[in-house]
Amino acid sequence: MDFGDDGATEAVGEATGPFADWEWHVDLVEGVVPREVEELLAALVDRICDLTESKPYAAARAAARFERAAGSTALLAGRMAHNSLMTWEYIGRAFGCGPEQARERFGETPHDADQGDEGGL
């Protein structure tokens, strides 16, 4: 395994071999969203959708708050995944984008580097 370069790893993209074993391990250990999180998200989405019938402005405000929370949570999750040695390819896959887009979205910016630990999330 070449952890910094998926393309250099033997049998990348194959159904068997070291890369497939690693992908299975990552999916098993890191990639399964806990059921309670899935249920909470579904319940929140359902409740906001229900609210659109009786109180559309309140639904819009709730959706806007959800959107802001999701954005900051995604930034934290993406950066922590990278800090935990996940590759940009895996992070991109989780967010439905490619590795370069993941690096652009979640990589450390020059401003972050200047802040050090004080500028955290």
N, C-alpha and C positions, 0 to 999 in steps of 0.2 A: 504494500500500500504506500502510495505517495500522498500524504495528507494535504499537501499544498497544491497538488496538481492532479485532479481526477483523471485527466486524459492520459497521464503517464502511468496510471495504475493498471496492472494486468487485468484484462477481461472487463474493462469498463464498458457498460452498456449491455453486457451479456447476462443471461439468466442464472448462470452459475459462476463460481470463482470467487476470489477474494473481494472484489468490489461488490458483487451481489450479496455476499455474506455481510459486508459492512453496511450496506443499505438496509438489509433486513434488521440488523442489530439497531441501527439508528431509528428506524421506524418503530421497532418494538420498545426501545428504551425511551426515546425522546419524542417520537412523533405522534403518539396517540393522545388525542385531546380527551381529558377526563370526562366521563359521562355527565357529571354534575355541571361542568362548565358548558357543555353542549346544551343541556337542559335549561340552564340559566339564560344563555343567549337566545335560545328559541322562545322562551317565555317572555323575554324582554321585547323581542321583535313582534311576537303575537300581541302583546299588550299595547305597544305603540300603534300597530295596525288597527286594533280594536278601537283605540282612542280616536283615530281619524274619523270614525262615524259620528261620534257625539261631540267631540271637542277637537276639531282639526288644528286650531292654532296651538293648543296644548300638545298635540301630537307632533307638530312641527318643532316646537321648542324641545320636546323630549328627544326627538330624532337628532336635532342639532347637538344636544349635549352628548348623546351616544356617539355621534360622529367625532366630536372633539376628543372624547375619552378614548375612542378606538385609535385615533391617530397617535396620541401620546403613548398609549399602551403598545402599539405596533412598533414605535421607535425604540422603546425600552426592550421589548421582546427581541427585535432584530439585532440590536446591539449586544444584548446579553447572550444571544445564541452565538454570535461571532466571538465574543469573549470566552465562550465555552468551547471554542475550537471547531464550531460548525463551519463548513465551507460556505462561500457565497452561493454556490450552486444549490446546496440544501436550503439555505435561507430563502433564496429566490423561489425555489419550488414551493416552500411553505406559503409564500406571499403571491404566488401565481405570476412570477416574473423571472427573468434570466439573472444569471450571476452578476452581470455588470450593473443592471438596474438595482439589484439588492445592495451592491457595494456603494452605488451613488446615494441610495436612500438611507442606508444604515451605517455607512462607514464614518469614521471620525473626520470631522471637518477641521480646517486649520483653526477655527475659533475654539472648537472643543479641545484641541491639543494645547492651545494657549491657556485654557482654563484649568487643565490638569484634573485632579480629583474634585476640585471645588466647583466645577461647572457641570457636574453630573445631572442626571435626569431627576 
